[in-house]
């Protein structure tokens, strides 16, 4: 529980600092921003490598996972689509007619993807701490949470292509993605390389350096819009997938502490990456912005709070998708899985950061960040209820 609340607090602290530091640092802020963004990408790579390491699949019986992947995909798609439609039709003023603008649809569907992925790290940690490691609920939710993280990572590829447009860079990104997915499948759990936290951090730095060098070289020759920027989510996840499992029966305390600390730093940096929105003339910003949805007028804080609550509710309603499957199990177990998957965290925050990279901001970004904070604060309640449902079902079976 402490980990979840720490995530929330650090995200909020980062959000507050993102509004204080730009005017305070003045001309030094761009250099600070460059360093903080670099650290953010490195920590995101570290997290995604570990998510990939947790991914286990019996390739000989891959067909047995098709239902699980379909359920996970639905549990990721429904919150995403519901939040995107709410943004377009409820938050945006009707007179803007954003539903008639193709760019608005692309930007909204990229930004709202943050609501899709379950936080596997938070969920597994809290369910294990609740004593549910050997239950059907824990084993099933472990598969679903990893799959819906994977689904989010894979879907970021076409979303990124939509944002880039029909240029040759799009085909390069698509070829790289296909090759990485092929490598992950063919070489899953193959390479016996060092997997202590220092090694994984080194791999994260190297991955970031390679991606940044490719981007800077292509930008030098083809300009800012012609640069090839491969999002670090997929390469880091695939790297974790191809590592041979070295997970001890009892996790090393020091390794767990370091991993937790890097996750904390990541959430702080995500908050810091938010654009300035307090004391900003949004009409002037909108006129300069290339983003369509950034032009939505900023309402009063009471309206923003209302949107945050509604977005939190509808995104979690979408996570109830698994309730309609696994009919051979009790209703309480299926509900426990669904409620457990309400947990959001690092991958969703990474999506928000990627959206910022495409100059998406304004009220929709503010609502998304605050909704993620609220959901993190409620995670303890969600997991407690999931535990109650699971234990009740276990007693009924006994």
NUMARSE-841177 format. One record per residue (C-alpha): residue in three letters; x, y, z. Coordinates in steps of 0.05 Angstrom, whole numbers, plus 5000, padded with zeros to 4 digits. Layout:
N
alaXYZ
...
//
This chain:
398
unk500050005000
unk505750475017
unk508650384947
unk502150594914
unk501351214957
unk508651394945
unk507451354870
unk501551824876
unk505252324921
unk511352344876
unk507052434814
unk503553024847
unk510253314872
unk513053264802
unk506753594775
unk507454174824
unk514854254808
unk513254264733
unk509454904746
unk514655224792
unk521255064759
unk520555384689
unk519956094715
unk524755964773
unk530355674729
unk529256154672
unk534356054616
unk537255444651
unk530655074646
unk531754774575
unk538254434599
unk534654184661
unk528953924617
unk533953554572
unk537053194632
unk530353024665
unk527452754600
unk533652324589
unk533052034659
unk525651914647
unk527051504584
unk532451104619
unk528050944679
unk522250764632
unk526950284595
unk529049974662
unk521749864681
unk519849574614
unk525849094613
unk523348814680
unk516248764652
unk519048364594
unk522847914641
unk516247734675
unk513147534609
unk512846774605
unk509446384550
unk509345644531
unk510445704456
unk508544984444
unk501545124470
unk500845844446
unk493645724424
unk491645624497
unk493246364508
unk488746634453
unk482746734500
unk487147064553
unk490147534501
unk483247704474
unk480647854544
unk486748274560
unk485948654495
unk478648794511
unk480449014582
unk485449504552
unk481149734493
unk474649904529
unk477650404580
unk481750714524
unk475850794475
unk471051034529
unk475851564555
unk477451794484
unk470051874467
unk468852244532
unk474452724517
unk471852864447
unk464452924462
unk464153154535
unk470453554551
unk471253894484
unk465954444473
unk460754244421
unk461954874380
unk469154634366
unk466354024329
unk472753624343
unk469252974322
unk469653234251
unk477153334255
unk481552734238
unk487553024275
unk483353104338
unk481552364335
unk488852154327
unk491352584384
unk485652394431
unk486551654419
unk494051714431
unk493152104496
unk487451684524
unk491451044515
unk494351184584
unk487850904613
unk488950224581
unk494749854614
unk494449534683
unk500549644726
unk503248944730
unk508649144781
unk503749454830
unk498548914820
unk503148314830
unk506548624890
unk500048784926
unk496548124911
unk502547734934
unk502948154997
unk495548005008
unk497247255009
unk493847084943
unk500046834905
unk497346114900
unk490246284880
unk487146224811
unk485746974812
unk493147144821
unk495446664766
unk490146904716
unk491047644731
unk498547564722
unk497547324651
unk492247854635
unk496148434663
unk502448264624
unk498348164561
unk494848824566
unk501549174578
unk504048824515
unk497749024477
unk498849754497
unk506149734474
unk504349424407
unk498549904394
unk503150494406
unk506450314339
unk500450454294
unk498551054337
unk505551324328
unk505151194253
unk498551584251
unk501852174285
unk507852164238
unk503752094174
unk505251734109
unk512651844104
unk518451374092
unk520351424166
unk513751074181
unk516050454143
unk522750454179
unk519250464246
unk514449914224
unk520149474199
unk524049564264
unk517749394305
unk516348764264
unk523648534270
unk523548654346
unk517048264354
unk519947694312
unk526247694354
unk522347684419
unk518147084396
unk523946684367
unk528946814422
unk524346874483
unk527746664547
unk534146474509
unk540046924527
unk543446804593
unk546047504607
unk546947864673
unk540448114703
unk542448464767
unk539949184774
unk546649484752
unk546649084687
unk539349254672
unk540749984685
unk546749954637
unk542349624584
unk537250184594
unk542550724584
unk545150374521
unk538150304492
unk536751034504
unk543451234474
unk542250824410
unk535151104401
unk537551814413
unk543451744365
unk538851484310
unk534052064323
unk539452604323
unk542952334260
unk536352294221
unk534252984247
unk540953264224
unk539853024153
unk532353064146
unk530153604195
unk525953554258
unk519853264223
unk524152764185
unk527452474247
unk526451734263
unk524251674336
unk523250954359
unk519450944425
unk523450584478
unk517550174504
unk518049604453
unk525649514448
unk526249504524
unk520449004531
unk523448544478
unk530248574511
unk527048334576
unk523347784538
unk529647474508
unk533347444574
unk533646754604
unk529646714668
unk533746814731
unk528146964779
unk529746684849
unk524046364890
unk524846944940
unk526347614907
unk532847944929
unk531248504978
unk536548974950
unk534348854878
unk527148984897
unk529049634933
unk533049894874
unk527449724825
unk522450064870
unk526850684876
unk527450734800
unk519950674793
unk519151244845
unk524051674806
unk520351524742
unk513651764771
unk516952404797
unk519952524728
unk513352404693
unk510252954736
unk516253404721
unk515253284646
unk508353604646
unk507954274609
unk506554924645
unk498955034653
unk498455504713
unk498656244696
unk498856084622
unk495056464569
unk491955844536
unk488856234478
unk495856474459
unk498855784470
unk493355464428
unk494755944371
unk502055714370
unk500854974382
unk500654474325
unk496154024368
unk488654074356
unk486253834423
unk490954304459
unk486354864435
unk480554634479
unk479155214528
unk481555104599
unk475355074645
unk475155244720
unk478054764770
unk471254524794
unk469754284723
unk476653964717
unk475453574782
unk468753334756
unk472053084692
unk477552734732
unk472352354773
unk468252164713
unk474351944673
unk476651514732
unk469851184737
unk468851034663
unk476050784653
unk475050284710
unk468150074683
unk471849884620
unk476449434660
unk470448994680
unk471048654611
unk473847994640
unk467347924679
unk464047644616
unk469047074607
unk471646474646
unk464446264660
unk467045614692
unk469546034751
unk465346374804
unk462747074793
unk466647334853
unk473147074823
unk471847404756
unk470048054792
unk476448004833
unk480547964769
unk476948564739
unk477648994801
unk484848794810
unk486249044739
unk483849744759
unk491049864782
unk494750354736
unk501850604738
unk508450624701
unk506450414630
unk500450894630
unk504951454654
unk509851284598
unk504151364547
unk502752064575
unk510052244567
unk510052004495
unk503752424482
unk507353044509
unk512952904459
unk507853024404
unk506153714435
unk499553474463
unk497553884523
unk491954314551
unk485954094592
unk485853374567
unk492953254591
unk491453574659
unk485253134667
unk489252514647
unk494852644697
unk490152794754
unk485752184737
unk491951744741
unk493752054809
unk486651914835
unk486751204809
unk493451074844
unk490651344909
unk484650864903
unk488850254885
unk489350024958
unk481750004962
unk481349624896
unk486349094918
unk483149014986
unk476448884954
unk479548394904
unk482648024963
unk475948004999
unk472547714937
unk477947194927
unk478046954999
unk470446915000
unk470546484937
unk476046034967
unk471745925030
unk465645744987
unk469745224948
unk472544935012
//
